Amino acid sequence: MSEASDMETPSLEAPSKPGRRLPLGFIVPVALFVALAGLFAIGLGMDPGRVPSVLIGKPVPDFDLPPVEGRRLGLARSDLVGEVSLVNVFASWCAECRREHPLLMDINARGLVPVHGLNYKDTPEDAKGWLDGLGDPYTRTGADIDGRVAIDFGVYGVPETFVIDKAGRIAHKHIGAIDGRALQETILPLVEALRAAP
């Protein structure tokens, strides 16, 4: 045999490489990112005014707050028993609160339902300036300076509005600014139904 025939014929296939694994430090963050992106995408399709609350049907939390500076009447749990009312969580630094404020003024002017204000994490001066400048639609206000009462209500952010029944239970939670449609289609019909209930 010739020397050439003794040599191995070169293979046309690429040499095999040992399996390459992605490091765990790369996989976990990517998986978390994908999961969070999916939740975010689902959240974008949800109506923020329809986020459920675990407190629906339960008594409002026990609290007793002083009034916003310049107001005479504070807000406590006992003030929310005996008649159907709304509790509106607001702040002077909240842009959406400014958008819904004229509607709250109209509700008050027309005497549709008592609206109580829960002022969330505001300075006394800013809260007073807000109500003095834009008008005060609230029957009572509570200055929740540290935000503890809002947390007990299960507030996600401001504005939020709660419908409270005659027994002082939370009947409905609206997240975001109230608009005319939410008022006419959901909030006022519920207020009337609760008023008619024994």
N, C-alpha and C positions, 0 to 999 in steps of 0.2 A: 504494500500500500504506500501511496505517496505520502509525503509529510503533510500536504494540503488536505488529504482525505482524513488524516488523523485529527484535524482541527474540527471543533464543533461548528455547525452551521449557525450563524447568528439568528436569533428569533426576531420576528417582525413585531411582536407584542411588546408593549411598554413594560418595563419591570414593575412588578407589584410593589406597592408601598404599604407599609403597615397602616392599619385603620387610624384615622385622625379623629379625635373626639374634641368637641368644643368644651372649654373649661366651664365648670359649674358656675364660676363667678360671672360668666357671660350669659349663660342660659337663664338664670334666675331673674336678673334685671329685665331681660327681654320679655320673659313670660309675664312679669308684673306689668310691664309697659303695655303689652297687648291686652291684658285683662282690664287695666284701667281705661285704656282707649275704648274698649268695648262698652264699659259701663258709662263712660262719658257720652258715647254715641247714643246709647239707650236713653240717657238723661236728656239729651237734646230733643228727643222726640216726645218727652213727657210734658204735660201741662203742669207748670209749677204750682198753679192754684189748686191742683188736685192731689198733692202729696198727702198721703194719709197721716193721721196723727194717732198715736197710741192712747191719747188722752180723750178722744171722742167718747162721750157718754159718761165721763168721770168728772167728779167735782173739780172746780178750779183749785189750784194749790192755795194753801193757807199763806196769806201775806198781808202786810199793812204798811203802806208807803206814804210818806209825806207828799204834799202837793208840789207840783212844779212851782218854782219861784214866781211870786206875783199872783198865784191862785189861792183860793181859800180852802178848797175841798181836796183832800188826799184820796187815795184809793186803797181799799182793803177787800178781802174776800167777802166780808159781810155786806158790802155795797152791791154785790153781784147776785144777791138772793132777793126774790120777791117780784121781779119783773124781767122780761126778756130784754137783753141789751147786747151791745157790741163792745169788745175791748180791742182797741187799735194800737198796735205797737209802732211807735214812730221815733224819729230822731231828726234834729235840725241838720245833720250832715248827710241825710239820706235823700238822694235825688228823686227816687221813686215816691218818697213820702210827699215831696213837693207836687208831684204829678197828681196824686190822689186827693190832695188837700181840698181843692174846690168841691169835690164830690162830698167829702165829709162835712164841709160847711153847708152844703145844700141839704144833706140829711138832717142836720141840726136845725136849719132854718124852717124846714117843712115839718119838723117834729115827727119824723118817721119812726125813729127808735133811738133811745138814749145811747150815746157813744162815749165811752170812757177811754182816756188816753193813758197808755203805759209808755213813758218816755225812757228810751233805752240808751244807756251809756252816754249821756249828754252832760255838758257842764250846765249848772243852774242858769248862768247868764245867757248861754246860747239857746237853751230851751225857752226861757222867758222871751228872748228876742224873737224867736220863731213864732210863738203864739201871739205876741203883741203885734208883730209885723204882718202876718198872714191871716190872722183871725183865730179865734179859739172855738173849735166845734165841739169841745168836750164838756160833758156834764161834770165829770171829775177827772183829775189827772194824778198819776203816781210817778214820782221821780225815782226810777230804777237806775241809780247812778252806777252801781257796780254790775248791773245786768243779772243779778241772781234770780230775781222773780221771773224774768223772761226765760231764763234757762229752765226754771221749774215749769213754765208753760210749754216747754218744748219748742221754743222759737228757734228757727234756722237763721233768720236774718230779718231786716226791716225793709218795707213794712209787712206786717202780718195782721190779720184781723180775725177775731174769734167771735162766734155767735154763742151767747150764754143763755141757757134756758132759765125759767123762773126758779128752779131749785138750785141754781148756781152750778150747773153742769155744762161742760163744753159740748156744744151740739154740732159745731162746724168750725173748720179752720181754713182761712183763705190766705195763701202765700202770695206776696207781691202786692202791687197797687190794685186797689179795687177800681173797676171801671163800671160804666153804666150797664153793660151786659151782665156782669157778675152780680151787680146789685139787683137788677130787675128779674133775672132768671133763677138766681140761687138764694141770695141773702134775704131779700124781702119776703119771698114766698115762705122761706123757712121761719122767719120771724113771725109771720101771721099764723103759720101752723102751730108754732110753739105757744103763741098767745092763746090759741083756741084749745090747746090740750088741757085736760083737767089737772 
